[in-house]
Amino acid sequence: MRLGYLISESFDIARRALAANRMRSALALLGIVIGVGTVIGMVALINGFQRSFQENIQAFGNNTLYIRRIRPGIQFNDGVPDSLKARKAFTIGDAEAILDQAPAVAAVSVFKFAFNDFKISRGDRQTKTTFVYGTNDQLLRTHGYELARGRFFTQQEVARNANVIVLGKDTRETLFGDASGLGRTVHLNGVPLTVIGEFEAKGKFLGNNFDEVACIPYPLIDKYWGPPSDAPPWFPKRGELFLDAVAVSPEQNDAAITQIAEVLRVRRHLPSNKSNDFVVFSDDAFISMYNTITGGIFALMFLISSISLVVGGIGVMNIMLVAVTERTREIGVRKALGAPRRAILLQFLLEALLLTALGGALGISLGAGVSWLVHAVSPLPTFVSGWSVVVGLGVSSLIGVFFGLYPAMRASRLDPVESLRYE
């Protein structure tokens, strides 16, 4: 009870002391406000991008497993090493073997694109550069695409190189306006194709418009638009493909990855002492790559904010030392009346803590307000997480304790007789 009364009394004295010097207190906590506000705003922006990235990955990927020669995000300072250039691409035989021999895999789609840009035309209407990719009949299962109209091409149409095409929403609107294009003929770089379906809207992601696309049977890419002889080594040649798969259930992703690797190792005759010359990864690889990029940005911004917080802390220490000097006589009176050293120490420590905690609260409000404003006036996503608020308050309070401890100890050690004589 006595300790509680001491804390309550010290808190009340600290509150009144800060209120009596509003301008000085405001200037002292300015650095804390800016530092905490910067951290909160930055974390809100990164959290918003992270949540949006994860949601879009799930929407576009549908728990997709990617089978590639090189893992995404690898940086090469001197170009692609010859060991990676020599890695074999994948074939339709690989896709069929995976589907037949990996029980945890539900579907395998192939993916191929042309070396040159594509434009689709109908009469006097023509699209801008459209991303056209060749695939098989399993794309809807591996990537979670939905059809708004019509149908997707069948396995038989893929096998006989049928000249059919499925359009993205924006591509269809460019060519046909609000009308349906089903059954109509369009020209893909001069090659006539029949429209058999239209995808549901997918939206934009990382600067790519997934509604400005078109999809055709993959053999048509090699038939009409095979890569030139000077194509880079990473570009798939005739008969070479990228592969995507989806597990029977998300819980079996790890088992599917293991089984896919086993099938491909057998097909490539890799001995047990040799590592894979391919990679199989899930959507988590893209999230990990994103976290690595944003982690560096976060570290840089945190360093900048820390400088502001330290400067603010030094300002708080300076103000508290001035307060100790100004109130030396008051300290002497309190000690003469029987106030123990811990009461003086607690009074000034609570004063510093209250000052920086208030700065932290204002900084959180500033950062949250700025993040809300950014989201309101721009397409940038923001999200203020609970943990960032707690960390902001905690860090600002710790700064108050750290930088307020020395002035508080100095006040508690003043001699009461000398203090009463102080003018």
N, C-alpha and C positions, 0 to 999 in steps of 0.2 A: 504493500500500500504506500509506504514511504517513497519507494523508488518510482512508483506511478505518479505520485504527487510531484516529485522532483522533475520528472520528464514533462509533465503537464505545465508546470510553472515555467520551466526553461523554454518550452515551445512558445508559450504566451509572450515571454520577454523577447524571444527572437523575432516573433511575428511583429510586435510593436516596434522593435528596432529597425526592421526592414521597411515598415510602413512609414517610419519617420524620415527615411532617406530614399524616397521613391526613385528619384532620378539616378542617384548613384547605384541603387540596386538594379535598375533597368539596364544601365550601361554595363554592369558587372556580368549580368546573365546573357548579354547579347551574343557572345561567342558560343555559349551553350545552346542557345536557341538555333543559331545558324548551323552548328555542327549536327545536332540531333535532327533538325529539320531536313538537312541534306541526306542523312542516312535513311530517314523514314521515306522521303520521296524517292530516293534511289532504289531502296528495297521494294517499295510499292510498284515501281516500274518494272523491275526485274521479275517480281512475283507475278505481275500481270502478264508479262510476256511468257513466263514459264507455264502458267495455267493455260494460256491460249495455245501455246506450242503443244502441250500435252493433249489438249482437247482436239486440236487439228490433227495431230499424229494418229490419235485413236479413230477420228472420223475418216481420215484418208487411208489409214493403214489396215484397220480391221484386224489387229493382231497379226499382221503380215510378217512372215519370215523371209528375209532377203538372202539370196544365194548369189554371191558376187566373187570376183577375183581379188578385190582389194577392199578393206574395211573403210567406210567413210571417215573423213576427218584427218586422214594421214597426210602430213606435210612433207614435201620433198624439196629440199633446198637446191639440189643440183639435177632436177628432173627425176623421172621415174626410173628406178634401178632396173638393170637388165634382167635381174631375177624375177621381178614382177612383170616386166614386159613379156617374158617368156611363158607366163602362166596361161594355161589352156582356158579358152572360153567354154561355155556350156552348149549343149545341143538338145534337140527334142528327145533324143534317146536318153539323156540324163533325166529329163523331166518324167518320161515314162517309167524309167527304172525307179525313181524316187517314189512315185505314186504306187508302184507295184510292190516295192520291197520295204517301205517305211510305213508300218501300220498306224503310227501316230499322226501321219499326214493325211489331211482330208482332201486337199486339192493342190494342184501345181499349175500356175499360169506362166506363160512365157512372155517376154517383153523385148521388143526390138523397135528401133527408130531409124529413120533415114539420115544420111549425112547432110543432105541439102535441106533448105527450108521448104515448107509446104504452104501452098495457098489453095483454098477451095473456092470454086466459082460456080455460079448458076446464072446463066444469061449475063446481064450487065452487073450483077452483084458479085462481089469478091471479098473474102475475109482478109484480115491482116495475117501475118505469119501465124499459122496454127500448129500447135503441137499435135502431131499425128503419130500414134504408136501402134505397132502391130502386136497382136496377142492371139491367144486361143480362146476357146469357149469358157474357160475357167476364171476369167478376170473378175466377174461379178462376185464370186465366192472369196477370192483372195484379197480383194481390195474394197469390198463393201459398197460397190457402186449399185445404184438403184436406177431403174428405167422409168421415165415419165410417160413415154409413149413407145409403142412397137415392141420389138424384141431384140435380143442379142443374137449374133451369128452362132450357128451350131458347129459341132465337131465335123460334120460332113461338109459344110461350107468351107471350113478351114482346110480340110483335106483336098478339096477340088479347086482351091484358089478362087473362090467366088468373089466377084467384084461387088462387095457389099460394104456399107459403112454405118457406124453409129456416131451421132453427133452430140457434142456438148451443148448445153442450153444457149450460151452466147453465140456459138457457131451457127446453130439452127436459126436464131433470131436474125443474125446478119444476112443469112441466105433467104429465109422465108418469112421474116417478120413474125407476126403472131400466128401465122398459119402452120399447119403440120407439114413436114417434108416427107412423110412416109410414102414410099413407093416412087418418089421423084428421083431424077438423076442429077447428080452433081459431078463436077470434074475436079479431080485432085491432081494438080500439076498436069492437066490435060487428059488424065485417065478417067473415063466415065465409071461412076460407082452408083449403086442404088442405095438410097437411104432406107434402112430397116428399123431404126430405133433412135431414141433420144434419151440421154442421161438426165436424171434429176440434178438440180443445181447443187454444186459442191462448194462454190465460193473461192476465195483467194487465200493463199497461204505462202508466206515468205516471198512475196512479190510475184508469185505464179498464179495465173488465173486458170483454175481447174475446170472452168466452164467453157473456155476457149480451146477446146480439144476435139479430136475425132479419133475413132478407133476402127482399125481394119484387121482382117486376118493377116497374121504375121508373114505367110509366104509371099504376099504381095510386095512387101518391102524389098526382098531380094529379086523378085520378078521384074519390077519396074524401076526400083531406085537402089540398086546395089552400091556399096561403097566404092569410091575410086581407089586406084592403086596407091595414091599418096595419103590415104587416110591415116590418122595417128594410130599407133599400135594398140591403144586401149579401146579403139572403136571396133564393134563386132563385125567380123567379115561375113561373107555369105555362109549361111548355115549355122552361124554362131548366135547365141541368145543370152539374155539375162533371164534368171528364173526367180519367181516368187512363189511362196507356198503359204498354206495356213494349216494349223494343227486341228485335230479333231475337236479340241477344246483348249481355251487359254491355259488351263492347268497342265496341259501336255506339251507346252511349247519347248521346254527343255528336252523332253524325250524326243520330240520331232527333230530338233536341232542335232541331237546326237545321232539319230538314225539317218538323217540326210548326210551327215559327214561320213558315216560308215559306208553308205551306198556309194558315194562319190570316191572315197578312198579305194574301194574295191575296183570301181570302173577305171580309175586312173593308175591302178597297179602301184600304189604307194606302199613301200615297206613300213614296218612298224617303227623303225628308227628315223623316219622322215616325217617332217611336219606337213600339215595341210598346205596345198598350193591353191587354196580357195578360202572363203570365209562364209559363215552362215550366222546371221545375226537378226535380232528382232527390233521392234520399234525403240526399245530401251537404248540401243546404240545411238540413235539420233538425239534422244533426250540427254544421254551422257555427254555427247559432243556439245550440245547446247549449254549444258551446265558448266562445262569446261570453259567455254567462251565467256559466259556471263560471270563465272567465278573470277576471272581475271579483271573484268570491268569492276566487279564488286570490290575486289581487293584494292584497286587503284582509288576508287571513290571513298572507300573506308579510310584509306591512308590520308586523303585530303581532308576528310571530315575529322579525323583524329587530331590533325594539326589545329583545326578550329576549336576542337574540344579542349586541347591542352592550353591554347591561348586563353580560352574562356576560363579554364581552371586557374591559370596564373592571375587573371584579372580578379577572380573571386578571392584568391589568397591576398592579393594586394589590398582589396577593399576591406577584408577582414583584419588585416594588420593595421590599417588606418582606423578601423572601428575600435580595435583594442587600445590604440593610443588615445583616441578621443574619449574613451570611457574608462580611462585608468582610474580616475577618482571614484567613479561608480563602482568599479571592481573593488577598490579599497574599502568603500562603505559596506558593501555586501560581505566582504571577508571580516570586517570589524564586527559585524552583527552575527557572525558565526557561520557564514556560508562556507562549506567545504570546497576543497580544490575541484572535486569531481563535479560540483554544481556549476562552477565557473566554466570548466572544460565542456560540460554538456551544453551549457547555454550557447557558447560560441560555435560549437560543433553543429548543433541543431540549426543555428542561424545559417551556417554555410550550406548544410544539407537542404534546408528549406529553400534557400536561394537557387541552388542548382536543380533541385527537383521541380521547382516552378519553371525554370528555364527548359528543363526536359519536357514538361507538359506542354509549354508553349511551342517548343520545337516539333513535338508530335503533331500538334494542331496545324502548325505551318506546313509540315511535310504532307500530312493527309489532305490539307486544303489544296496545295499545289498539285498533288497527284489527281485529285478530283477534277481540278480545272483542266489539267492536261487531257484527261479522259473525255471531258465535256467538249473541248474545242478541237480535238484531234482523234484519229482512229486508234491511237496508242492505248493498249489495255493497261490498267493499273489495278492493284489489289493491296490494300493495307492489311497485313496479317497480324494476328494477335501477338505472336512471338516478337515481332519487330517493335511493337508498342512496349511490351514488357522489357525488352533489352534496352530500348531508348531511355525508359525511366530508370532502369537499373544502372546503366552506365553514367547517366547524369548524376544520380545519387552517389555513386562511388567516387566521382570526381569531387563532389562536395565534401565527402569524408576525407579523401586523400589530400586535397589542397586546403581544407579547413582545419586539419589536425594541428599543423604547426602553429597557426595563430591562436587556436584554442589552448594548446599547451602553454604557449607564451603568456596568455592571459591568466591561466590558472597558477602560474608560478610567480606572479607579481607579489612583491612584499606589501602587505596591507599598510604598514606605516609609511613607506615611500609613496605608495599610491595615494594616500590621503593628503600628502604634501604636494602632489603633482598639480601644476597649474596649466 
